[in-house]
Amino acid sequence: MGGDHAPKAIIEGTALALPCLAPDERITLVGDDAIITQLLLEHNVNSSSVNIIHAPEVIGMDDHPTKVFTRKQNSSIVRGFMELSAGHIDGFASAGNTGAVMVGAMMVVKQTPGVIRPALATCIPVDDNESNVLLDVGLNPDCRPDVLYQYGILGSLYAKYTLGVTDPKVGLINIGEEPTKGNLVVKSAYEQMKDSTEFNFVGNIEGGAFFTKKADVLVCDGFVGNVVLKMAESFYRLMRRDGGNSDFAARFNPERYGGTPVLGVNRPVVKGHGASSPLAIKNMILQTREVIKSNLYEQIRQTFS
């Protein structure tokens, strides 16, 4: 029930995703049963093809995350996390209130033991139809050096188990390649990362190398990562406005990715844009499916244990 265009866009995205699922895969919709059933009927979706969990309350996009999470126990976000924690569903995806999703991830499914701070990770397109992993993209605007170090581990696992990169190269985003460049946090993180045996560190990465394969994983704090992500999305809109129709330009369309997984919590959680269209919702569902199938979260637990 959360998101700028919910619940209509959620139902339309569900209708688009259902034909892509295997016979043993199902979508669970959490929200107002009567509204969901009516919208499924309007979009010619047989209600028997999905599970519905009744949750009549709605967490608005402007609600205070912590307060509303405890007050609206029958909201779709809270009930969804309860189902995830109980093991009734394998992954949870939402385009709703970002703060409430993060509160649910931390309070209900909880962060992975050993992880200092979870991160939001996304894929950015590069040449040869490949992608780089960028993290964090907005969860932690300020990071200690040891948190950035752990992002190298999390990003490597994501690249390996979700993207199939055998030995991911990890780079630290900086204003220069030299070890002496950057602010105190980044220089300290470099010193911790340079001799790591837990991932393949290739050094500092400047902005000009974002869209190359100099590194498979780009590590930064959430402030920098969010700026990079929003800038890349704005480039796509500018290219579309000016008639850019190349395959590479199309890969910057945020609808193609659907959402960003939260790495460092115990179960698969994917956060989509609040303004997600039906196509973005479809791809958010399919991305969540791929994260589940990759067994990424179990690999993260084993690594940090």
N, C-alpha and C positions, 0 to 999 in steps of 0.2 A: 504493500500500500504506500510505500515511500518513493519519493522522486518527483520531479517537476511535472511529469506526464503520467503519473500513476493514477489509477491502476490500468488504464487503457493500454498504454505502451507495454506494460508488463505482459498483458494477455496476448497482445499482437506479437510480441517477441517470443512468447511461449509457443504460439501457433507456428511461427517460422522455425523454431528449434526442434519441435517434436519429430518431423520427418527425418532429422539427422541422427536421432538416437537409435541405439541398438534395442532389440526386443526386451532385454533385461534391465534397461535403464528407464527411470521415470523422473518426472519433474513434480516437486511438491510446491504448491502455491500456498503461501501463508497470508491470510487476510480475511476480509469480510466474506463469508461463505455465499450469501445471497448475491452480492455484487459480482463476485468471481464467476459464479454459476451463470448469471445473466450475460456477462461479457463473453464467456466461453460459447454460449449459445449463439450470440450475435456474430461471432467469428467462426462459426461452424466447427468448433472444437468439441469433440465428444468428452464430456466431463469424466467419463470412466478412464480416459487415457492419462489423467493426472491425479495426484493426491491433493486434497484440500484440507488445510488445518484452519479452523475458524479462529480469527483474531480480529475482533471488531474495532479495536482502538488503533489510532494512527499517530505516529510520531512525526510531527511536521519538520520541515527543513530548518525552521528558525527556533525550534525547541532547544532548551538547554540540555545537552546530552546526558550528563550524569543524573540530574534531577528527574528528567522525564523517563529515563530508563527504569528507575525504581518505582515511579508512579504509574506507568502504563504497562503493567505486566501482561495485558492482553493485546498488546500491539504486535504487528507483524514482525518487527525486528526482534523484540524480546522473545516471542514464542519461537521464532526461527532459531535463535541461539540456544534455547532450551532443547529443541529437537536435535540440534547438532551435538550438544553436550551429552545428551542421552544416547547418541548413536542411532537415532531413528532416521537420520539423513547423513549422507557422506560428505556433503559440502554445503556451504551457505553463501548465497550471492545477494547483494542488495544495491539498489541505486538510491537508497534513502539517505537520511541524515548521517553524514560521515562521522560526526562525533559519537552518535549513538551506536553506530556499527563498531567503532573502535572501543567504546566502553564495553560492549557485549563481548568483543574478542578478548579483552583483558579480564573482565569480571567473570565471565561464564566459561568460555573454553580455556582461558588463561594462557599466558605466554609459556613457551617451551623452557623447561628448566635449563639454566645456563646461559640463556639469551638475555643480554642486558636490556636492549630495546628492540622491539619488532620493527619491521620496515615495510613500506609499500614499494613493490618492485614492478617495473613495466618493461616492455620491449620496445626498442626504437629501431626503425628499419635502417639497414646499411646496404652496400652494394652486393650484387650477386644473390639477391633475394634472401639474404640472411638478416638476422636481428642481433642487436646487443641488449644486454640487460642493464637497466639503469635503476639504482637504488641509493638512497631513499628518495621518493618523489613527493614528499609532503607530510609524512607522519611526524618526523622529529626535526624541526627547523634548526635546533642547536644540538650538536653531537660531540661527545668526548672522543678522543683518539681511539680508545679501546672499542667504542661502539662502531666507529668506521672500520676498524679491523674486523670485527665480527660481520659487518656487511660484506666484506670480501668473502667470508665463508658462505654466508647465506646466498649471495649472488652466484657463487661458483656452483653450489648445489642446484640452484634454479636452472642455470644454464646447462648443467650436466643432465639432470633428470627430466627436465621439461623441454629443452631445446635440442638435446642430444649432442652437446659439445663434449668431446672426450676429455680434454684437458683445458678448461676455460682459462683464458688469460685475464687477470684482474688488473685494472688500472685505477689510480686515484686521481680524480678530477682536480686540476690545479691551474694556476695562471702561467705556469712554465714547467718544463720537463726537469729542470735542475732540482736536486734535493733541497737546496737552500731557498727555493721559491715558496711563496704562499704564506698564509697566516700561521699562528703558533699551533693551532689544532691540526691543520693539515701536515705541517712539518713534523709534528710529533707522531701523527698516524703513519707517515712515511717511514719513520725510524722503526716503528713496530712491525710494519708490513714487509719491509725490504728483505728480511731474512726468514720469512714465514715458510714453514713446511706444510701448512694447512691449505694453501692455495698457491697458484702460479702467478706471482706478482711481477708485473712488467714495468712498474714505475709510474710516474706522473703522466697524466693525459691532458693535453690542452683542448680547448673547445673545437679547434679545427679538425681534431681526430675523432669526434663523436660518431660520425657516420662512416667510419672505416673499421676494418678488423684489426686495428692495432691492439685493441683489447676487446674481449667478449663481455666483460663485466665492468661497468663504470660506477665507481663508488663516490658518494658525496653525501652531505647532509641534506635534510629535507627541504631547506630553503633553496639551495642551488638546484636540486633535482626538480622541484616544482616549477621553477623559472624555466629550466631547460624544456620540460615537458610541455608547458603552456606555449612556449615559443615555437616548438616544433608543430603543435596543433595550429597555431596562428599562421605558420608558413603554408600549411595545407589549405587553409581558407583563402589566403592571398593567391596561391597558385590556381585554385579553382575559380576565383573571381576573374583572374586574368587569362583563363582558358587553358590552363595547364592540365593535360589529360594523360600524362605519362604513367606507366605502371608504378614507377618509383614514387611519384607524387601521390598516387592513390593510396600507397601504403602508410602515409601519414594520417589518413582518415581515422580519428579516434573510434569511430563506429566499428572498425574492423577488429579492434582489440577487446572492446566490451568493458573491461575492468582491469583492476590491478590486484594481484594477490597480496594478502598480508602475510609476510614471512616472519616466523619466530613465535607463532601461536600454535596450540596443540592440534588444531583441526583446520581443514581448508576453508578459508574465508576470502571472498573476492568482492572488492568494492567497485561499483560502476559509477559513472558520471550521474549527477543528479538530473541532468538534462538528457539522459539516454533516450534514444529513439528506439522503435521496435527492433531495428537491425542491430543496434548496440546491445539490447537486452538479449537477443538471440545469441550473439557472440559472447556475451558475458556468461550465459548458461553453458555454452560449448567450451569456453575457456575453463570454467569451473570443473567440468567433466574431465578435461585433459589434466588438470592439476591433480584431481583425485586419482586418475589412472596412473599417473607418473609415480605415485607413492612418495612424492617429494616431502611431505610433512613427516613421514616416518623416517626418512633419511636424515632430515634435520634433527629429529629427536635423538637418533642414534649417534650422530656426529657430536652433538653437544653433551651427550651423556658421558 
